[in-house]
């Protein structure tokens, strides 16, 4: 069973790694076969349910796909990520919902230096966590983005 303290620690480490642009530290928090998913909205009240057959805003199956996205950001080849936007993740309402499941609410303040503006992404996270040796890892992360308007691209480090 995962304790609330363990869940809070993992989420704090993930948030801080993203805010510090510690991409390798962030990737190390995920299992090799992880699923990282942000569903689209089917209508005003219903998100899509299956990333393999319905539209998703983001879907990466396997850490190698996250590594590829991180590589593009680090390389400077991602036009949408140059210059890199500054982020401050705020996670609250962390709740362990079973042996390996947890949920949380989030808000991420994003500063876009290119456009000299700020935006806040907000929503809910759902995780499935597993133990690999002594470490707690993210096997699944689902991001339910609640914003109606996305001013530019929404990338992994902003969510």
Contact map, one row per residue, 1 for C-alpha under 8 A:
111000000000000000000000000000000000000000000000000000000000000000000000000000000000000000000000011100000000000000000000000000000000000000000000000000000000000
111101100000000000000000000000000000000000000000000000000000000000000000000000000000000000000001001100000000000000000000000000000000000000000000000000000000000
111111100000000000000000000000000000000000000000000000000000000000000000000000000000000000000001000000000000000000000000000000000000000000000000000000000000000
011111110000000000000000000000000000000000000000000000000000000000000000000000000000000000000111000000000000000000000000000000000000000000000000000000000000000
001111111000000000000000000000000000000000000000000000000000000000000000000000000000000000000000000000000000000000000000000000000000000000000000000000000000000
011111111100000000000000000000000000000000000000000000000000000000000000000000000000000000000000000000000000000000000000000000000000000100000000000000000000000
011111111110000000000000000000000000000000000000000000000000000000000000000000000000000000000101000001000000000000000000000000000000000000000000000000000000000
000111111111000000000000000000000000000000000000000000000000000000000000000000000000000000000100000000000000000000000000000000000000000000000000000000000000000
000011111111100000000000000000000000000000000000000000000000000000000000000000000000000000000000000000000000000000000000000000000000000000000000000000000000000
000001111111110000000000000010000000000000000000000000000000000000000000000000000000000000000000000000000000000000000000000000000000000110000000000000000000000
000000111111111000000000000000000000000000000000000000000000000000000000000000000000000000100000000000000000000000000000000000000000000000000000000000000000000
000000011111111100000000000000000000000000000000000000000000000000000000000000000000000000100000000000000000000000000000000000000000000000000000000000000000000
000000001111111110000000000000000000000000000000000000000000000000000000000000000000000000000000000000000000000000000000000000000000000000000000000000000000000
000000000111111111000000010010000000000000000000000000000000000000000000000000000000000000000000000000000000000000000000000000000000000000000000000000000000000
000000000011111111100000000000000000000000000000000000000000000000000000000000000000000011100000000000000000000000000000000000000000000000000000000000000000000
000000000001111111110000000000000000000000000000000000000000000000000000000000000000000010000000000000000000000000000000000000000000000000000000000000000000000
000000000000111111111110110000000000000000000000000000000000000000000000000000000000000000000000000000000000000000000000000000000000000000000000000000000000000
000000000000011111111110010000000000000000000000000000000000000000000000000000000000001000000000000000000000000000000000000000000000000000000000000000000000110
000000000000001111111100000000000000000000000000000000000000000000000000000000000000011110000000000000000000000000000000000000000000000000000000000000000000100
000000000000000111111100000000000000000000000000000000000000000000000000000000000000000000000000000000000000000000000000000000000000000000000000000000000000000
000000000000000011111110000000000000000000000000000000000000000000000000000000000000000000000000000000000000000000000000000000000000000000000000000000000000100
000000000000000011111111110000000000000000000000000000000000000000000000000000000000000000000000000000000000000000000000000000000000000000000000000000000000000
000000000000000011001111111000000000000000000000000000000000000000000100000000000000000000000000000000000000000000000000000000000000000000000000000000000000000
000000000000000000000111111100000000000000000000000000000000000000000000000000000000000000000000000000000000000000000000000000000000000000000000000000000000000
000000000000000010000111111110000000000000000000000000000000000000000000000000000000000000000000000000000000000000000000000000000000000000000000000000000000000
000000000000010011000111111111000000000000000000000000000000000000000000000000000000000000000000000000000000000000000000000000000000000000000000000000000000000
000000000000000000000011111111000000000000000000000000000000001001100000000000000000000000000000000000000000000000000000000000000000000000000000000000000000000
000000000000000000000001111111100000000000000000000000000000000000000000000000000000000000000000000000000000000000000000000000000000000000000000000000000000000
000000000100010000000000111111100000000000000000000000000000000000000000000000000000000000000000000000000000000000000000000000000000000111000000000000000000000
000000000000000000000000011111110100000000000000000000000000001000000000000000000000000000000000000000000000000000000000000000000000000011100000000000000000000
000000000000000000000000000111111100000000000000000000000000011000000000000000000000000000000000000000000000000000000000000000000000000011100000000000000000000
000000000000000000000000000001111100000000000000000000000000011100000000000000000000000000000000000000000000000000000000000000000000000000000000000000000000000
000000000000000000000000000000111110000000000000000000000000111000000000000000000000000000000000000000000000000000000000000000000000000000100000000000000000000
000000000000000000000000000001111111000000000000000000000000111000000000000000000000000000000000000000000000000000000000000000000000000001111000000000000000000
000000000000000000000000000000001111100000000000000000000011111000000000000000000000000000000000000000000000000000000000000000000000000000111000000000000000000
000000000000000000000000000000000111110000000000000000000111110000000000000000000000000000000000000000000000000000000000000000000000000000011100000000000000000
000000000000000000000000000000000011111000000000001000011111000000000000000000000000000000000000000000000000000000000000000000000000000000011110000000000000000
000000000000000000000000000000000001111100000000000000011110000000000000000000000000000000000000000000000000000000000000000000000000000000000111100000000000000
000000000000000000000000000000000000111110000011101000111110000000000000000000000000000000000000000000000000000000000000000000000000000000000111000000000000000
000000000000000000000000000000000000011111000011000000111000000000000000000000000000000000000000000000000000000000000000000000000000000000000000000000000000000
000000000000000000000000000000000000001111111111000000000000000000000000000000000000000000000000000000000000000000000000000000000000000000000000000000000000000
000000000000000000000000000000000000000111111111000000000000000000000000000000000000000000000000000000000000000000000000000000000000000000000000000000000000000
000000000000000000000000000000000000000011111110000000000000000000000000000000000000000000000000000000000000000000000000000000000000000000000000000000000000000
000000000000000000000000000000000000000011111100000000000000000000000000000000000000000000000000000000000000000000000000000000000000000000000000000000000000000
000000000000000000000000000000000000000011111110000000000000000000000000000000000000000000000000000000000000000000000000000000000000000000000000000000000000000
000000000000000000000000000000000000000011111111000000000000000000000000000000000000000000000000000000000000000000000000000000000000000000000000000000000000000
000000000000000000000000000000000000001111101111100000000000000000000000000000000000000000000000000000000000000000000000000000000000000000000001000000000000000
000000000000000000000000000000000000001111000111111001110000000000000000000000000000000000000000000000000000000000000000000000000000000000000000000000000000000
000000000000000000000000000000000000001000000011111001000000000000000000000000000000000000000000000000000000000000000000000000000000000000000000000000000000000
000000000000000000000000000000000000000000000001111111000000000000000000000000000000000000000000000000000000000000000000000000000000000000000000000000000000000
000000000000000000000000000000000000101000000001111111110010000000000000000000000000000000000000000000000000000000000000000000000000000000000000000000000000000
000000000000000000000000000000000000000000000000011111000000000000000000000000000000000000000000000000000000000000000000000000000000000000000000000000000000000
000000000000000000000000000000000000000000000000011111100000000000000000000000000000000000000000000000000000000000000000000000000000000000000000000000000000000
000000000000000000000000000000000000000000000001111111110000000000000000000000000000000000000000000000000000000000000000000000000000000000000000000000000000000
000000000000000000000000000000000000001100000001001011111000000000000000000000000000000000000000000000000000000000000000000000000000000000000000000000000000000
000000000000000000000000000000000000111100000001001001111110000000000000000000000000000000000000000000000000000000000000000000000000000000000000000000000000000
000000000000000000000000000000000000111100000000000000111110000000000000000000000000000000000000000000000000000000000000000000000000000000000000000000000000000
000000000000000000000000000000000001111000000000000000011111000000000000000000000000000000000000000000000000000000000000000000000000000000000000000000000000000
000000000000000000000000000000000011111000000000001000011111100000000000000000000000000000000000000000000000000000000000000000000000000000000000000000000000000
000000000000000000000000000000000011100000000000000000000111111011000000000000000000000000000000000000000000000000000000000000000000000000000000000000000000000
000000000000000000000000000000001111000000000000000000000011111010000000000000000000000000000000000000000000000000000000000000000000000000000000000000000000000
000000000000000000000000000000111111000000000000000000000001111111000000000000000000000000000000000000000000000000000000000000000000000000000000000000000000000
000000000000000000000000001001111110000000000000000000000001111111100000000000000000000000000000000000000000000000000000000000000000000000000000000000000000000
000000000000000000000000000000010000000000000000000000000000011111110000000000000000000000000000000000000000000000000000000000000000000000000000000000000000000
000000000000000000000000000000000000000000000000000000000001111111111000000000000000000000000000000000000000000000000000000000000000000000000000000000000000000
000000000000000000000000001000000000000000000000000000000001011111111100000000000000000000000000000000000000000000000000000000000000000000000000000000000000000
000000000000000000000000001000000000000000000000000000000000001111111110000000000000000000000000000000000000000000000000000000000000000000000000000000000000000
000000000000000000000000000000000000000000000000000000000000000111111111000000000000000000000000000000000000000000000000000000000000000000000000000000000000000
000000000000000000000000000000000000000000000000000000000000000011111111100000000000000000000000000000000000000000000000000000000000000000000000000000000000000
000000000000000000000010000000000000000000000000000000000000000001111111110000000000000000000000000000000000000000000000000000000000000000000000000000000000000
000000000000000000000000000000000000000000000000000000000000000000111111111000000000000000000000000000000000000000000000000000000000000000000000000000000000000
000000000000000000000000000000000000000000000000000000000000000000011111111111000000000000000000000000000000000000000000000000000000000000000000000000000000000
000000000000000000000000000000000000000000000000000000000000000000001111111111001000000000000000000000000000000000000000000000000000000000000000000000000000000
000000000000000000000000000000000000000000000000000000000000000000000111111110000000000000000000000000000000000000000000000000000000000000000000000000000000000
000000000000000000000000000000000000000000000000000000000000000000000011111111000000000000000000000000000000000000000000000000000000000000000000000000000000000
000000000000000000000000000000000000000000000000000000000000000000000001111111101100000000000000000000000000000000000000000000000000000000000000000000000000000
000000000000000000000000000000000000000000000000000000000000000000000001111111100000000000000000000000000000000000000000000000000000000000000000000000000000000
000000000000000000000000000000000000000000000000000000000000000000000001101111111100000000000000000000000000000000000000000000000000000000000000000000000000000
000000000000000000000000000000000000000000000000000000000000000000000000000111111100000000000000000000000000000000000000000000000000000000000000000000000000000
000000000000000000000000000000000000000000000000000000000000000000000000000001111110000000000000000000000000000000000000000000000000000000000000000000001000000
000000000000000000000000000000000000000000000000000000000000000000000000100101111111100000000000000000000000000000000000000000000000000000000000000000000000000
000000000000000000000000000000000000000000000000000000000000000000000000000101111111100000000000000000000000000000000000000000000000000000000000000000000000000
000000000000000000000000000000000000000000000000000000000000000000000000000000011111100000000000000000000000000011000000000000000000000000000000000000000000000
000000000000000000000000000000000000000000000000000000000000000000000000000000001111110000000000000000000000000110000000000000000000000000000000000000000000000
000000000000000000000000000000000000000000000000000000000000000000000000000000001111111000000000000000000000011110000000000000000000000000000000000000000000000
000000000000000000100000000000000000000000000000000000000000000000000000000000000001111100000000000000000000011110000000000000000000000000000000000000000000000
000000000000000001100000000000000000000000000000000000000000000000000000000000000000111110000000000000000001111000000000000000000000000000000000000000000000110
000000000000000000100000000000000000000000000000000000000000000000000000000000000000011111000000000000000001110000000000000000000000000000000000000000000000000
000000000000001100100000000000000000000000000000000000000000000000000000000000000000001111100000000000000111100000000000000000000000000000000000000000000000001
000000000000001000000000000000000000000000000000000000000000000000000000000000000000000111110000000000000111000000000000000000000000000000000000000000000000000
000000000011001000000000000000000000000000000000000000000000000000000000000000000000000011111100000000011110000000000000000000000000000000000000000000000000000
000000000000000000000000000000000000000000000000000000000000000000000000000000000000000001111100000000011100000000000000000000000000000000000000000000000000000
000000000000000000000000000000000000000000000000000000000000000000000000000000000000000000111110000000111000000000000000000000000000000000000000000000000000000
000100110000000000000000000000000000000000000000000000000000000000000000000000000000000000111111000001111000000000000000000000000000000000000000000000000000000
000100000000000000000000000000000000000000000000000000000000000000000000000000000000000000001111100001110000000000000000000000000000000000000000000000000000000
011100100000000000000000000000000000000000000000000000000000000000000000000000000000000000000111111111100000000000000000000000000000000000000000000000000000000
000000000000000000000000000000000000000000000000000000000000000000000000000000000000000000000011111111100000000000000000000000000000000000000000000000000000000
100000000000000000000000000000000000000000000000000000000000000000000000000000000000000000000001111111000000000000000000000000000000000000000000000000000000000
110000000000000000000000000000000000000000000000000000000000000000000000000000000000000000000001111110000000000000000000000000000000000000000000000000000000000
110000000000000000000000000000000000000000000000000000000000000000000000000000000000000000000001111111000000000000000000000000011100000000000000000000000000000
000000000000000000000000000000000000000000000000000000000000000000000000000000000000000000000001111111100000000000000000000001111000000000000000000000000000000
000000100000000000000000000000000000000000000000000000000000000000000000000000000000000000000111110111110000000000000000000001111000000000000000000000000000000
000000000000000000000000000000000000000000000000000000000000000000000000000000000000000000001111100011111000000000000000000111100000000000000000000000000000000
000000000000000000000000000000000000000000000000000000000000000000000000000000000000000000111110000001111100000000000000000111000000000000000000000000000000000
000000000000000000000000000000000000000000000000000000000000000000000000000000000000000000111100000000111110000000000000011110000000000000000000000000000000000
000000000000000000000000000000000000000000000000000000000000000000000000000000000000000011110000000000011111000000000000011110000000000000000000000000000000000
000000000000000000000000000000000000000000000000000000000000000000000000000000000000000011100000000000001111100000000001111000000000000000000000000000000000000
000000000000000000000000000000000000000000000000000000000000000000000000000000000000001111000000000000000111110000000001110000000000000000000000000000000000011
000000000000000000000000000000000000000000000000000000000000000000000000000000000000001110000000000000000011111000000111100000000000000000000000000000000000000
000000000000000000000000000000000000000000000000000000000000000000000000000000000000111100000000000000000001111100000111100000000000000000000000000000000000010
000000000000000000000000000000000000000000000000000000000000000000000000000000000000111000000000000000000000111110011110000000000000000000000000000000000000000
000000000000000000000000000000000000000000000000000000000000000000000000000000000001110000000000000000000000011111111110000000000000000000000000000000000000000
000000000000000000000000000000000000000000000000000000000000000000000000000000000011110000000000000000000000001111111000000000000000000000000000000000000000000
000000000000000000000000000000000000000000000000000000000000000000000000000000000010000000000000000000000000000111110000000000000000000000000000000000000000000
000000000000000000000000000000000000000000000000000000000000000000000000000000000000000000000000000000000000000111111000000000000000000000000000000000000000000
000000000000000000000000000000000000000000000000000000000000000000000000000000000000000000000000000000000000001111111100000000000000000000000000000000000000000
000000000000000000000000000000000000000000000000000000000000000000000000000000000000000000000000000000000000001110111110000000000000000000000000000000000000000
000000000000000000000000000000000000000000000000000000000000000000000000000000000000000000000000000000000000111100011111000000000000000000000000000000000000000
000000000000000000000000000000000000000000000000000000000000000000000000000000000000000000000000000000000000111100001111100000000000000000000000000000100000000
000000000000000000000000000000000000000000000000000000000000000000000000000000000000000000000000000000000011110000000111110000000000000000000000000000000000000
000000000000000000000000000000000000000000000000000000000000000000000000000000000000000000000000000000000011110000000011111000000000000000000000111000000000011
000000000000000000000000000000000000000000000000000000000000000000000000000000000000000000000000000000001111000000000001111100000000000000000000111000000000000
000000000000000000000000000000000000000000000000000000000000000000000000000000000000000000000000000000001110000000000000111110000000000000000011111000000000000
000000000000000000000000000000000000000000000000000000000000000000000000000000000000000000000000000000111100000000000000011111000000000000000011110000000000000
000000000000000000000000000000000000000000000000000000000000000000000000000000000000000000000000000000111100000000000000001111100000000000001111000000000000000
000000000000000000000000000000000000000000000000000000000000000000000000000000000000000000000000000011110000000000000000000111110000000000011110000000000000000
000000000000000000000000000000000000000000000000000000000000000000000000000000000000000000000000000011100000000000000000000011111000000001111100000000000000000
000000000000000000000000000000000000000000000000000000000000000000000000000000000000000000000000000111000000000000000000000001111100000001111000000000000000000
000000000000000000000000000000000000000000000000000000000000000000000000000000000000000000000000000111000000000000000000000000111110000111110000000000000000000
000000000000000000000000000000000000000000000000000000000000000000000000000000000000000000000000000100000000000000000000000000011111000111100000000000000000000
000000000000000000000000000000000000000000000000000000000000000000000000000000000000000000000000000000000000000000000000000000001111111110000000000000000000000
000000000000000000000000000000000000000000000000000000000000000000000000000000000000000000000000000000000000000000000000000000000111111110000000000000000000000
000000000000000000000000000000000000000000000000000000000000000000000000000000000000000000000000000000000000000000000000000000000011111000000000000000000000000
000000000000000000000000000000000000000000000000000000000000000000000000000000000000000000000000000000000000000000000000000000000011111100000000000000000000000
000000000000000000000000000000000000000000000000000000000000000000000000000000000000000000000000000000000000000000000000000000000011111110000000000000000000000
000001000100000000000000000010000000000000000000000000000000000000000000000000000000000000000000000000000000000000000000000000001111011111000000000000000000000
000000000100000000000000000011100000000000000000000000000000000000000000000000000000000000000000000000000000000000000000000000001111001111100000000000000000000
000000000000000000000000000011100100000000000000000000000000000000000000000000000000000000000000000000000000000000000000000000111100000111111000000000000000000
000000000000000000000000000001101110000000000000000000000000000000000000000000000000000000000000000000000000000000000000000000111100000011111000000000000000000
000000000000000000000000000000000111100000000000000000000000000000000000000000000000000000000000000000000000000000000000000001111000000001111100000000000000000
000000000000000000000000000000000111100000000000000000000000000000000000000000000000000000000000000000000000000000000000000011110000000001111110000000000000000
000000000000000000000000000000000001111000000000000000000000000000000000000000000000000000000000000000000000000000000000000011100000000000011111000000000000000
000000000000000000000000000000000000111000000000000000000000000000000000000000000000000000000000000000000000000000000000001111000000000000001111100000000000001
000000000000000000000000000000000000011000000010000000000000000000000000000000000000000000000000000000000000000000000000001110000000000000000111110000000000000
000000000000000000000000000000000000010000000000000000000000000000000000000000000000000000000000000000000000000000000000111100000000000000000011111000000000000
000000000000000000000000000000000000000000000000000000000000000000000000000000000000000000000000000000000000000000000000111100000000000000000001111100000000000
000000000000000000000000000000000000000000000000000000000000000000000000000000000000000000000000000000000000000000000000111000000000000000000000111111000000000
000000000000000000000000000000000000000000000000000000000000000000000000000000000000000000000000000000000000000000000000000000000000000000000000011111000000000
000000000000000000000000000000000000000000000000000000000000000000000000000000000000000000000000000000000000000000000000000000000000000000000000001111100000000
000000000000000000000000000000000000000000000000000000000000000000000000000000000000000000000000000000000000000000000000000000000000000000000000001111111100000
000000000000000000000000000000000000000000000000000000000000000000000000000000000000000000000000000000000000000000000010000000000000000000000000000011111000000
000000000000000000000000000000000000000000000000000000000000000000000000000000000000000000000000000000000000000000000000000000000000000000000000000001111100000
000000000000000000000000000000000000000000000000000000000000000000000000000000010000000000000000000000000000000000000000000000000000000000000000000001111110000
000000000000000000000000000000000000000000000000000000000000000000000000000000000000000000000000000000000000000000000000000000000000000000000000000001011111011
000000000000000000000000000000000000000000000000000000000000000000000000000000000000000000000000000000000000000000000000000000000000000000000000000000001111111
000000000000000000000000000000000000000000000000000000000000000000000000000000000000000000000000000000000000000000000000000000000000000000000000000000000111111
000000000000000001101000000000000000000000000000000000000000000000000000000000000000001000000000000000000000000000000000000000000000000000000000000000000011111
000000000000000001000000000000000000000000000000000000000000000000000000000000000000001000000000000000000001010000000000100000000000000000000000000000000111111
000000000000000000000000000000000000000000000000000000000000000000000000000000000000000010000000000000000001000000000000100000000000000000000010000000000111111
